[in-house]
């Protein structure tokens, strides 16, 4: 509904007059243009036509995603990171908006390594109701050479997750990220060769243009990443946070993974993909509440 002037603002609403407009912060979810929402719907219909049930997605598909975390190298950096985790919305007094603890941190605080800090590259792996975090070597890079190095580890990772005698899931579903696909949705050759060498199969094959480029709210491993990060924040370092080593971070990460596997419904998550696709269609391509 369109409104002109402030006098009628109380009569404006998006969906329901019981929920009129009020001035407030938006969610941090990113805007989706109409063309991308249609792409999300088209992709969902395409996958539905394949007719794979929830049980197939739960047993035959391995999901993974390259991620990173920053270990603070100084108290100043740690304070900036802690402030960034608070987000932008909080309880504050009207006359205290410029009070430093009430100001947001720079958006790069959790993403960029500052002087003395350490960047830890890791993969979230999700398969058959189990999550695993695989930490990569310090010199690993997210590129056409780095992804094959991870794929070479993948069979051993899955054996560790599922058991030495388990039949491994062989179908791979990821986003269209760096090192896996180029900006046009074509697979990076070195990555595809590594998957074929270990008998893994890309769901879309060499061309993933049918997959919407912005679907983090739909992909199951993104939920697993969110679970892991939330638990890791609560798993405090043994000593001062800015003195934590990478080895100590890995120990803390393992505890967080163990907690997620024990306390979260990871098995249920692995069965959710078909229902999420239907949610995309029901919402006409809009973001899911995930």
URRAUR-V396834 format. One record per residue. N is the residue number from 1. RES is the residue in one small letter. SS is DSSP state (H for helix, E for strand, - for the rest). PHI is phi as a letter, one per 40 degrees, with the letter a starting at -180 (NA if undefined). Layout:
n=N res=RES ss=SS phi=PHI
n=N res=RES ss=SS phi=PHI
//
This chain:
n=1 res=x ss=- phi=NA
n=2 res=x ss=- phi=c
n=3 res=x ss=- phi=b
n=4 res=x ss=- phi=b
n=5 res=x ss=- phi=g
n=6 res=x ss=- phi=c
n=7 res=x ss=- phi=c
n=8 res=x ss=- phi=b
n=9 res=x ss=H phi=d
n=10 res=x ss=H phi=c
n=11 res=x ss=H phi=c
n=12 res=x ss=- phi=c
n=13 res=x ss=E phi=a
n=14 res=x ss=- phi=c
n=15 res=x ss=- phi=b
n=16 res=x ss=- phi=b
n=17 res=x ss=- phi=c
n=18 res=x ss=- phi=c
n=19 res=x ss=- phi=b
n=20 res=x ss=E phi=c
n=21 res=x ss=- phi=c
n=22 res=x ss=- phi=a
n=23 res=x ss=- phi=c
n=24 res=x ss=- phi=a
n=25 res=x ss=- phi=c
n=26 res=x ss=- phi=c
n=27 res=x ss=- phi=c
n=28 res=x ss=- phi=c
n=29 res=x ss=- phi=c
n=30 res=x ss=- phi=c
n=31 res=x ss=- phi=d
n=32 res=x ss=- phi=b
n=33 res=x ss=- phi=c
n=34 res=x ss=H phi=d
n=35 res=x ss=H phi=c
n=36 res=x ss=H phi=c
n=37 res=x ss=H phi=c
n=38 res=x ss=H phi=c
n=39 res=x ss=H phi=c
n=40 res=x ss=H phi=c
n=41 res=x ss=H phi=c
n=42 res=x ss=H phi=c
n=43 res=x ss=H phi=c
n=44 res=x ss=H phi=c
n=45 res=x ss=H phi=c
n=46 res=x ss=H phi=c
n=47 res=x ss=H phi=c
n=48 res=x ss=H phi=c
n=49 res=x ss=H phi=c
n=50 res=x ss=H phi=c
n=51 res=x ss=- phi=g
n=52 res=x ss=- phi=c
n=53 res=x ss=- phi=c
n=54 res=x ss=H phi=d
n=55 res=x ss=H phi=c
n=56 res=x ss=H phi=c
n=57 res=x ss=H phi=c
n=58 res=x ss=H phi=c
n=59 res=x ss=H phi=b
n=60 res=x ss=H phi=b
n=61 res=x ss=E phi=b
n=62 res=x ss=E phi=b
n=63 res=x ss=E phi=b
n=64 res=x ss=E phi=a
n=65 res=x ss=E phi=a
n=66 res=x ss=E phi=c
n=67 res=x ss=E phi=b
n=68 res=x ss=E phi=a
n=69 res=x ss=E phi=b
n=70 res=x ss=E phi=b
n=71 res=x ss=E phi=c
n=72 res=x ss=- phi=c
n=73 res=x ss=- phi=b
n=74 res=x ss=- phi=a
n=75 res=x ss=H phi=c
n=76 res=x ss=H phi=c
n=77 res=x ss=H phi=c
n=78 res=x ss=H phi=c
n=79 res=x ss=H phi=c
n=80 res=x ss=H phi=c
n=81 res=x ss=H phi=c
n=82 res=x ss=H phi=c
n=83 res=x ss=H phi=c
n=84 res=x ss=H phi=c
n=85 res=x ss=H phi=c
n=86 res=x ss=- phi=c
n=87 res=x ss=- phi=g
n=88 res=x ss=- phi=b
n=89 res=x ss=- phi=b
n=90 res=x ss=- phi=a
n=91 res=x ss=- phi=c
n=92 res=x ss=- phi=a
n=93 res=x ss=- phi=c
n=94 res=x ss=H phi=c
n=95 res=x ss=H phi=c
n=96 res=x ss=H phi=b
n=97 res=x ss=- phi=c
n=98 res=x ss=- phi=c
n=99 res=x ss=- phi=c
n=100 res=x ss=H phi=d
n=101 res=x ss=H phi=c
n=102 res=x ss=H phi=c
n=103 res=x ss=- phi=c
n=104 res=x ss=- phi=c
n=105 res=x ss=- phi=c
n=106 res=x ss=- phi=c
n=107 res=x ss=- phi=c
n=108 res=x ss=- phi=c
n=109 res=x ss=- phi=d
n=110 res=x ss=- phi=c
n=111 res=x ss=- phi=b
n=112 res=x ss=- phi=b
n=113 res=x ss=- phi=c
n=114 res=x ss=- phi=c
n=115 res=x ss=- phi=d
n=116 res=x ss=- phi=g
n=117 res=x ss=- phi=c
n=118 res=x ss=E phi=b
n=119 res=x ss=E phi=c
n=120 res=x ss=E phi=b
n=121 res=x ss=E phi=c
n=122 res=x ss=E phi=a
n=123 res=x ss=E phi=b
n=124 res=x ss=E phi=c
n=125 res=x ss=E phi=b
n=126 res=x ss=E phi=b
n=127 res=x ss=E phi=a
n=128 res=x ss=- phi=f
n=129 res=x ss=- phi=g
n=130 res=x ss=E phi=b
n=131 res=x ss=E phi=b
n=132 res=x ss=E phi=a
n=133 res=x ss=E phi=b
n=134 res=x ss=E phi=b
n=135 res=x ss=E phi=c
n=136 res=x ss=- phi=c
n=137 res=x ss=- phi=c
n=138 res=x ss=- phi=c
n=139 res=x ss=- phi=c
n=140 res=x ss=- phi=c
n=141 res=x ss=- phi=b
n=142 res=x ss=- phi=c
n=143 res=x ss=- phi=a
n=144 res=x ss=- phi=c
n=145 res=x ss=- phi=c
n=146 res=x ss=H phi=c
n=147 res=x ss=H phi=c
n=148 res=x ss=H phi=d
n=149 res=x ss=H phi=c
n=150 res=x ss=H phi=c
n=151 res=x ss=H phi=d
n=152 res=x ss=H phi=c
n=153 res=x ss=H phi=c
n=154 res=x ss=H phi=d
n=155 res=x ss=H phi=d
n=156 res=x ss=H phi=c
n=157 res=x ss=H phi=c
n=158 res=x ss=H phi=c
n=159 res=x ss=H phi=c
n=160 res=x ss=H phi=c
n=161 res=x ss=H phi=c
n=162 res=x ss=H phi=b
n=163 res=x ss=- phi=h
n=164 res=x ss=- phi=c
n=165 res=x ss=- phi=c
n=166 res=x ss=- phi=c
n=167 res=x ss=- phi=c
n=168 res=x ss=- phi=c
n=169 res=x ss=- phi=c
n=170 res=x ss=- phi=b
n=171 res=x ss=E phi=b
n=172 res=x ss=E phi=b
n=173 res=x ss=E phi=b
n=174 res=x ss=- phi=b
n=175 res=x ss=- phi=c
n=176 res=x ss=- phi=c
n=177 res=x ss=- phi=c
n=178 res=x ss=- phi=d
n=179 res=x ss=- phi=g
n=180 res=x ss=- phi=b
n=181 res=x ss=E phi=b
n=182 res=x ss=- phi=c
n=183 res=x ss=- phi=d
n=184 res=x ss=- phi=c
n=185 res=x ss=- phi=g
n=186 res=x ss=E phi=c
n=187 res=x ss=E phi=c
n=188 res=x ss=- phi=c
n=189 res=x ss=H phi=d
n=190 res=x ss=H phi=c
n=191 res=x ss=H phi=c
n=192 res=x ss=H phi=c
n=193 res=x ss=H phi=c
n=194 res=x ss=H phi=c
n=195 res=x ss=H phi=c
n=196 res=x ss=H phi=c
n=197 res=x ss=H phi=c
n=198 res=x ss=- phi=b
n=199 res=x ss=- phi=g
n=200 res=x ss=- phi=b
n=201 res=x ss=E phi=b
n=202 res=x ss=E phi=c
n=203 res=x ss=- phi=d
n=204 res=x ss=- phi=c
n=205 res=x ss=- phi=g
n=206 res=x ss=- phi=c
n=207 res=x ss=E phi=b
n=208 res=x ss=- phi=b
n=209 res=x ss=- phi=c
n=210 res=x ss=- phi=c
n=211 res=x ss=- phi=c
n=212 res=x ss=- phi=c
n=213 res=x ss=- phi=c
n=214 res=x ss=- phi=b
n=215 res=x ss=- phi=a
n=216 res=x ss=- phi=d
n=217 res=x ss=- phi=c
n=218 res=x ss=- phi=c
n=219 res=x ss=- phi=c
n=220 res=x ss=H phi=c
n=221 res=x ss=H phi=c
n=222 res=x ss=H phi=c
n=223 res=x ss=H phi=c
n=224 res=x ss=H phi=c
n=225 res=x ss=H phi=c
n=226 res=x ss=H phi=c
n=227 res=x ss=H phi=d
n=228 res=x ss=H phi=c
n=229 res=x ss=H phi=c
n=230 res=x ss=H phi=c
n=231 res=x ss=H phi=c
n=232 res=x ss=H phi=c
n=233 res=x ss=H phi=c
n=234 res=x ss=H phi=c
n=235 res=x ss=- phi=c
n=236 res=x ss=- phi=c
n=237 res=x ss=- phi=c
n=238 res=x ss=- phi=c
n=239 res=x ss=- phi=b
n=240 res=x ss=- phi=c
n=241 res=x ss=H phi=d
n=242 res=x ss=H phi=c
n=243 res=x ss=H phi=b
n=244 res=x ss=- phi=c
n=245 res=x ss=- phi=c
n=246 res=x ss=H phi=c
n=247 res=x ss=H phi=c
n=248 res=x ss=H phi=c
n=249 res=x ss=H phi=c
n=250 res=x ss=H phi=c
n=251 res=x ss=H phi=c
n=252 res=x ss=H phi=c
n=253 res=x ss=H phi=c
n=254 res=x ss=H phi=c
n=255 res=x ss=H phi=c
n=256 res=x ss=H phi=c
n=257 res=x ss=H phi=c
n=258 res=x ss=H phi=c
n=259 res=x ss=H phi=c
n=260 res=x ss=H phi=c
n=261 res=x ss=H phi=c
n=262 res=x ss=H phi=c
n=263 res=x ss=H phi=b
n=264 res=x ss=- phi=b
n=265 res=x ss=- phi=c
n=266 res=x ss=H phi=c
n=267 res=x ss=H phi=c
n=268 res=x ss=H phi=c
n=269 res=x ss=H phi=d
n=270 res=x ss=- phi=c
n=271 res=x ss=- phi=b
n=272 res=x ss=- phi=c
n=273 res=x ss=H phi=d
n=274 res=x ss=H phi=d
n=275 res=x ss=H phi=c
n=276 res=x ss=H phi=c
n=277 res=x ss=H phi=c
n=278 res=x ss=H phi=c
n=279 res=x ss=H phi=c
n=280 res=x ss=H phi=d
n=281 res=x ss=H phi=c
n=282 res=x ss=H phi=c
n=283 res=x ss=- phi=c
n=284 res=x ss=- phi=f
n=285 res=x ss=- phi=g
n=286 res=x ss=- phi=c
n=287 res=x ss=- phi=c
n=288 res=x ss=- phi=c
n=289 res=x ss=- phi=c
n=290 res=x ss=- phi=b
//
